[in-house]
Amino acid sequence: MHVSPSSKRVLLVEDDPDIVDLLEIHLKDLHCELTKAFNGNQGLALALRQTFDLIILDLMLPGLDGLEICRQIRAEKIHTPILMLTARSEEIDKILGLESGADDYLTKPFSIREFIARVKAIFRRVQMLKEDQEEKQAGVLRLGELEIDRDKRKVSIRGRRVELTPKEYELLHLLASHPGKSYSRDSLLNLVWGYEFNGYEHTVNAHINRLRNKIEPDLSQPRYILTTWGVGYRFTDEPELSMNSQHES
């Protein structure tokens, strides 16, 4: 599957001019319009001021580092996909990158073929999500006291808005759209994060715990997001939700 020939706006924040030149050549082949920044402060300013289809962000930068830029972008409710580049291969760096809101990462040195494949995969996921959203009926998904407004990406409990990160929302929306269906941690990583991060199941656990803290009335007895022992997680189906509602009334 080829990326659409329509131009994609990409912000590259990287302080190594050789890497910038190399990536620029191949991004142009993918019909990308490239904006370059060579330090963290400049990169953050551009990310907050302009609209991009993808942000490619080096971890180690002069000024602000990539993790801090990523955190500040997500804090501003900017949902642009972020591909993080890092010369550090330690597991903790990858986890921090994902937890800060990055969608994918590449460890230097990486092959150009792998870089192109990752960029194409990100564009493909964005397009699929867009098409999926267009196909779904507009309106609010109501499950007990929980409401999910798909158009506004807004979640409410008893009329009170719940602030979710982009990944928390996508995880909740996926589970709630398929009540009763159990998902393994691996499948949730693949569907929500968009890439098979084998060995990073604790990323899913952390997001599930944060979601439960935000939407569950009683953490000792979750009402919405349930554990399927030996498999992973599922959103309660209607009979379970009705039973819980009657129990609480």
DRENSE-192039 format. One record per atom (N, C-alpha, C, CB): residue in one letter; x, y, z. Coordinates in pm, whole numbers, plus 50000, padded with zeros to 5 digits. Atoms other than C-alpha are relative to their C-alpha. Glycine has a CB too. Example, Ala and Ser with C-alpha at 12.3 -4.5 7.8 and 13.67 -1.06 7.14 Angstrom:
BEGIN
A500894988150000;A512304955050780;A500905012050000;A499015000350125;S499184988149994;S513674989450714;S499235010950073;S500415004649858;
//
This chain:
BEGIN
M500854988150000;M500005000050000;M500885012450000;M499045000150122;H499184988150012;H501445033749897;H499385011650075;H500205003649853;V500484988049936;V501215066050090;V499405008949893;V501145007350076;S500674991150095;S498875090649922;S500995010249945;S498815007150066;P499084990450058;P500685113349678;P499775014350047;P499904999649851;S500234986649946;S499095143549848;S501105003350099;S498605001050066;S498864995749919;S501735163750029;S499714998750149;S500375014449967;K500085000949854;K502345156450398;K500995009950060;K500294985350049;R499124990349935;R503785183150625;R500714993250117;R499205012450048;V499195007049900;V506625169350838;V500955009850066;V500784988249936;L499014992349923;L508615186251114;L501094990450045;L499345007250124;L498845008149958;L512115171551164;L500835008250098;L500864995649877;V499214993349898;V513855181551488;V501224991350028;V499165002650131;E498795008249997;E517425168351463;E501215009249988;E500004989249886;D498854991050001;D520805184551534;D501174994949916;D500475002350141;D498945005450085;D522915162051310;D499695003549854;D500164984650019;P500344995850136;P523025178950965;P500094988849897;P500925011249958;D499915011150094;D524065146750790;D498724991750000;D501214991050034;I501265007649989;I520995128350921;I498865008149940;I499704996450149;V501044991350055;V518805158150832;V500004999349848;V500195014650047;D499905000350146;D520095158350473;D499534986649944;D501445002749956;L500375013450047;L519645120750436;L498484997950008;L500734989250082;L501445002049982;L516105120150577;L499205009149908;L499615002450145;E500714990650088;E515125150650372;E499844994149860;E500755013449992;I500065006050134;I515945132350047;I498884989649992;I501344993449965;H500975011050005;H513785102350136;H498595004750036;H500434988950094;L501334994749970;L510915122550286;L499415006949878;L500075009950118;K500504993950124;K510675141949960;K499484989349904;K501125008349932;D500475011150083;D510335108449781;D498614995250045;D500994988450004;L501325003649946;L507295102550008;L499015011549990;L500134995550146;H500864988450023;H505795135649893;H499775008050129;H498644995649942;C500094992449875;C506545152650225;C500625013849983;C500714992450114;E499474986349993;E507025189950272;E500685001550135;E498865010849981;L499225000849878;L509795192350530;L500305013850059;L501294992749975;T499564988549921;T510315218650800;T501054995050097;T498795006850077;K498875004949920;K513655215650985;K500265009050120;K501264999149913;A499554992949880;A514725225351335;A501224992750054;A498865000950109;F498745006149958;F518215219551475;F500235000550151;F501145006849930;N499915000549853;N517555224751848;N498614998750058;N500715012850055;G501285003049938;G514835216552095;G499065011950013;G500234994350135;N500854988249982;N513585251852160;N499335004149870;N500825011650056;Q500544996650131;Q513155259351791;Q498954989749957;Q501135001149895;G500935010750038;G511475225551735;G498685001250072;G500624986550029;L501244998649922;L508955230852016;L499195011949950;L500315001550150;A500704988050047;A508115265951894;A499274997249868;A500995011749981;L500635003350127;L507415252751542;L498834990350020;L501024993949904;A501065009949976;A505355223251672;A498755006550059;A500514989050093;L501144993449936;L503155246451878;L499365010549908;L500445006650130;R500484988950083;R502805273151609;R499404995249867;R501145009649973;Q500455004550131;Q502245252751292;Q499344986250009;Q501174999649902;T500685012950006;T500215222251190;T500804990549912;T498555001549947;F499235009950074;F502035190751080;F499244986749998;F501404998150063;D500555013650007;D501075155550973;D500864990150076;D499864995749853;L499085008749928;L504135140451144;L501135008550059;L500574988849908;I498844993649937;I506825151851388;I501044989150024;I499615007350135;I498885009249977;I510185133551379;I500945007050097;I500744996149864;L499404993049887;L511945141251703;L501194992250056;L498965002350110;D498825006449940;D515495133151815;D499895001150152;D501315006749949;L500074999949854;L515805124152182;L501015009750061;L500234986050055;M498944991649945;M519115141652251;M500195012349911;M501334991950012;L499964987650078;L519015178052138;L500625011250082;L498595004049953;P499614987849926;P520625211352229;P498735007050050;P500845009649909;G501194993749943;G518235230252454;G499084989550059;G499255008249894;L500965009849950;L515075210852535;L500254986449935;L498565004649973;D499835013250060;D515405173252489;D498684995049943;D500554990050104;G501175005150070;G512995152152288;G498864996150093;G500394988349918;L501065004049907;L511095138452590;L499215012150049;L500594992450119;E500684988049951;E510325173252721;E499165006449890;E501025010150054;I500784994750113;I509235185252376;I498744991849982;I500845000049870;C501145009050017;C506975154852345;C498955002750107;C500464985350005;R500944997449890;R505415161252687;R499255013249979;R500745000450134;Q500644986950017;Q504755197952609;Q499045000149881;Q501075010849983;I500915001150115;I503225189852269;I498704993450042;I500664992149885;R501205007249957;R500835165052426;R499225008050106;R500384986250057;A500684991749899;A500085188852715;A499135010649933;A501025006750093;E500774990150074;E498805213352452;E498894993649917;E500925008149909;K501065007450071;K496375186652323;K500234999349849;K498655006450028;I499645001750141;I498235183951991;I500184985149975;I501305008149964;H500025014550019;H497625148951854;H500854995349882;H498584995449981;T499155003650114;T500145149451567;T500864987750034;T500905011849960;P499135011649973;P501935115551541;P501465004350017;P499884989749886;I498604996949972;I505475116451682;I500834987349986;I500165006150143;L499015010850015;L508305093651567;L501285004750067;L500244996449848;M498844995749923;M511165095651815;M501264992649953;M499774997750152;L498705005750036;L514815089951715;L500915000650122;L500645007649879;T499135000149884;T517295079551981;T501244991849973;T499274994850122;A498755007650008;A520915068651993;A500154990950121;A501215009449988;R499935007949877;R520235052952332;R499034988449987;R499675008650126;S500825012050021;S518955017352324;S499474994050130;S500814989749926;E500475005649874;E518205012252693;E498474999550001;E500515008350118;E501455002049996;E514694999252760;E499295011950062;E499674987350077;I500684989249929;I513865027952997;I499785011949909;I500815004250123;D500164988750092;D514425053752722;D498824997749906;D501295002249918;K501125003150088;K511975036052493;K498685001350074;K500154985849943;I501224999049919;I509405033352771;I499655014550026;I500164992450133;L500254985949974;L509795070052861;L499485007049876;L501265006950050;G500464993950124;G509365079752498;G498544996849973;G500854995349885;L501395004050023;L506135059952464;L499075006250104;L499884984850003;E500834994449895;E504825071752799;E499835015149986;E500594996850136;S500094985650019;S505515107952702;S499075003849886;S501385005849975;G500954997450107;G503215104552404;G500504997149861;G499595013950006;A499505003550133;A505445092752119;A499224988049946;A501514996850005;D500755010950063;D503735069651870;D500914988549957;D499235005149881;D499065010150046;D506835051051755;D501425005150027;D499804996649847;Y498614995949979;Y510625051451796;Y500924991849912;Y500404998650149;L498945006950072;L513745042251604;L501315002450074;L500105005049851;T498714998849933;T517115035251764;T501105001349895;T500264987950093;K498874998150091;K520175048851580;K501104989850031;K500555014550011;P500224997350143;P521775036551368;P498854991549947;P501284997249920;F501115007350059;F518695026451168;F500175000149848;F498645006150041;S499935000550147;S518315016350805;S498965009449942;S499774985449949;I500964991250068;I516635040050563;I498734992549964;I500635006049875;R501195007950034;R514315011950457;R499074998750120;R500414986049949;E500845000949881;E513135007850815;E499355013550031;E500824995250120;F500544986649977;F512705045450853;F498805002649907;F501095010849977;I501084997950096;I510595047250537;I498784991550037;I500464996749858;A501105008949963;A508525017350651;A499235005550120;A500524986050031;R500684994549881;R507805033750989;R499175012349963;R501045003750108;V500724988050039;V506815066850831;V498744996349922;V500905009349915;K501175004550076;K504525049450582;K498954993950091;K500424989949892;A500935006449909;A502985029050863;A499225010350081;A500744990450094;I500684989449925;I502205060551062;I498965006949913;I501025010350053;F500954993650090;F500585077650763;F498824990849970;F500705004149868;R501055009750028;R498635045750691;R499024999150117;R500614986249970;R500875000749882;R497315043751049;R499125012350012;R500834998350127;V500774987649992;V496265080151045;V498864999949898;V500925012349977;Q501025000650104;Q494415075050717;Q498904990050035;Q500634996249866;M500995010149962;M492715043450845;M499105005050113;M500694987050042;L500804994349891;L491615061151163;L499035010449947;L500915006350107;K500864989750059;K490255089950957;K498834993649926;K500815008949904;E501065006850074;E488315066550730;E499034993050094;E500604989949902;D500845007049903;D487055046651028;D499065009850069;D500864992850104;Q500824989949934;Q485815078151199;Q498915005249907;Q500865011650049;E500984995150096;E484075089650881;E498884990049979;E500675003149868;E501005010450022;E482295056350848;E499044998550118;E500694986849972;K500835001649881;K481005056251202;K498965011150009;K500874999950127;Q501034989949983;Q477805074151282;Q500465010450102;Q498674993750045;A499714989449904;A478225107551448;A499094998250121;A499805014149937;G500815001049880;G476945109351801;G500804995850121;G498884990449979;V499385003049872;V477655099552157;V499774985450036;V499435009250110;L500105013749950;L478395064652281;L499755000750150;L501314991849969;R500394999449859;R476605060652616;R500024986050060;R498605006550017;L499875012849931;L477495032252851;L499935002750149;L501344992649961;G500194996649859;G476055035753199;G500115015150018;G501024992750089;E499804985749976;E477195069553333;E501175005649918;E500265002550149;L498884996050084;L480055070753081;L499515004149862;L501034988649990;E500344995250133;E479675091152761;E501285002749921;E499125012750008;I498874997450090;I482125091652469;I499475007049876;I500764986749962;D500384992250118;D481595118952211;D501094998049895;D499815015350035;R498985003750098;R483395105351906;R500465012149918;R499474989249906;D499644988450082;D483295137951708;D500955009350074;D498755007649958;K499214990649921;K484775158951989;K501134993250078;K499105007550096;R499035007649919;R486945131152138;R499885004050146;R501455002549949;K500304995449864;K485285140452466;K499414988650081;K499045012149997;V500505010449911;V484695116752757;V499465006550127;V501124989750034;S500634994449880;S482335124353046;S499494988950089;S498855009549962;I500605008949900;I481265106753365;I499015008550079;I501094993450094;R501054992649931;R477945118253512;R500015014849961;R500164998650152;G500024986450051;G478205149453295;G501285007850025;G498885007250060;R498744993149971;R481685158253420;R501064995249902;R500464997450148;R498995003550099;R484395159453156;R501224993550065;R500435012349921;V498815007149954;V487315135353202;V501135003149903;V499744984550012;E498874996550085;E490675147453069;E500864987649976;E500845011450062;L499215011850036;L492445119452883;L501115003949904;L499104989049937;T498944998450100;T495735117852694;T499514993549870;T501364993750049;P500435006250126;P495455108152323;P499974984850005;P500905004549888;K499955014649996;K496495072352391;K498964994350097;K501404995350040;E501055004549908;E494155069152691;E498655000249930;E499975008850126;Y501284999250071;Y491275080852472;Y499894988849897;Y499865013849930;E500055010250104;E492165057252186;E499804986150061;E501285000249916;L500145012849932;L492475028052428;L498574998150050;L500994998950116;L501385000749949;L489115035752594;L499014998549885;L499675012550084;H500935000550113;H487395041652259;H500004986249935;H500375010749897;L499925013350059;L488665008652119;L499244989850085;L501474995749986;L500655009749912;L487504988652422;L498495002250005;L500595000750141;A501434996949985;A484155006652458;A499234997649870;A499835014450044;S500665002450129;S483395002752085;S499744985249976;S500835005749886;H500175014550016;H483614964852124;H499744993750138;H501264993549933;P500275005049865;P481964957052461;P499974984850005;P498675005550051;G499975014449980;G482604922052589;G501134993049929;G498724994149955;K498915006350074;K485484915552349;K501305001450078;K500155006249861;S498754999949925;S488714905952525;S501185002249905;S500184986850078;Y498804997050076;Y492014919852397;Y501234996550083;Y500045015049958;S498725002449932;S495474907352486;S500785013050005;S500824988849929;R499164988049991;R498084932952588;R500765002349869;R500994998950117;D499294998950128;D500004925452267;D499115006149893;D500514986349955;S500904994850103;S496954932152049;S499665014650027;S498724991749993;L500264985949968;L496224964752235;L501195008749963;L499675001650149;L498804992650041;L499824975852181;L499995002249849;L501284992550041;N499994999250145;N499484968451811;N498915009249947;N499854986249940;L501144992350050;L496054984551766;L500045014650042;L498724993850049;V500034986249948;V496525015751981;V501315007249973;V499705000050149;W498704993650022;W500255022451955;W500464998249855;W501054994150096;G499765001250143;G500335010051598;G501254992549962;G500065013249942;Y498795007650034;Y503454988751621;Y500174989350106;Y501275009349991;E499875011149907;E504364955851782;E501175002250094;E500174986849925;F498954997649900;F506294966552092;F500094987750091;F499705013050083;N499905012249921;N507014931252209;N500795002550127;N500654988749918;G499334998449872;G507914931052576;G499635012750074;G501474999849980;Y500384987549935;Y506234964352658;Y498554999750047;Y500225011849906;E501375001349954;E502944950752793;E499695009050119;E499714985650037;H500224991549884;H503464971753107;H499565014049957;H501265000950084;T500524987350050;T502775002552890;T498474999649997;T500565003049859;V501455001650000;V499224989252841;V499485000050143;V499594986949928;N500445000549860;N498924981353213;N499965013950061;N500934990950082;A499944986649943;A499975016653304;A498845008649949;A501345006749966;H501104992150055;H497415032253068;H498644995250052;H500024999449847;I501245005449944;I494655008853192;I499815005150143;I500014984549998;N500094995349862;N495445018453553;N499625014750006;N501324997950072;R500334985750000;R495315055653468;R498555002249957;R500955007649906;L501394999050043;L492015051053283;L499054996550113;L499744991049879;R500875004149889;R490505032553575;R499955010650109;R500484986750059;N499984989349900;N491625059953813;N499105011649961;N501415004950020;K500774988650048;K489795085153596;K498514997349982;K500575004749870;I501415002650033;I486525067053516;I499294990550095;I499914994749863;E500645010049917;E485905039653771;E499545005950134;E500954988350025;P500474995149870;P483705048354074;P500624992450118;P498494999050008;D499435008249893;D485275019754275;D501124991649939;D498914990850067;L498865007050060;L488795008154185;L500094985450044;L501285007150035;S499935013949952;S488414976554395;S499044990949922;S499684999450150;Q500945007750082;Q485494965854172;Q499735007849871;Q498674997350078;P500184992450124;P485944980453822;P498664997149935;P501134997049902;R501325001250062;R482644986853646;R500084999849848;R499125011450046;Y499944998350144;Y483754995753294;Y501114991649936;Y500225014549967;I498875007250059;I487224981853217;I500334988050088;I501255009349983;L499875012349923;L487424945653328;L501224992049954;L498734991549989;T498875008950031;T490294920953343;T499474986449958;T500954998750122;T500285013750041;T489964888953145;T501234991750036;T499674999049845;W498845007049945;W492254866153342;W500604990649898;W499614992350126;G499285008350094;G494884849253133;G500005005249858;G499444986450001;V500074994250134;V494094871252832;V500455014550000;V498574998949944;G499704985650000;G494064908752897;G498865007950058;G500325004849859;Y501054991049952;Y491244934052919;Y498835000149904;Y500555014250019;R501204998350081;R487694939652796;R499165011250061;R499194986749989;F500984990549949;F485024966352827;F498744992250034;F499705011549897;T501195007349957;T481954954653015;T498954999949890;T499435006150128;D501085000350099;D479124942952791;D498715004850066;D499814985649941;E501234993849948;E475564955552831;E499384992550119;E498995000849889;P500585006949883;P474244927753064;P500795002850127;P499954985049975;E499184997249883;E477204933253299;E499785014350049;E501494997749969;L500174986149964;L476704970953289;L498665002250066;L500145008849879;S501334998649941;S472974968153358;S499964994050138;S498954993449911;M499965006549871;M473624943953645;M500725008950103;M500694986349989;N499274991049911;N476194967653794;N499175012250036;N501305004349937;S500814988249976;S473814997053757;S498894996950101;S499395005249869;Q501065003849908;Q471024978353935;Q500574997750139;Q499284987449950;H499375002749872;H473424967654209;H500285012850076;H501294992249980;E499644987549935;E474425003754273;E498795008250035;E500905008049911;S501174991749975;S470895017854266;S499314996250130;S499014998949885;
//
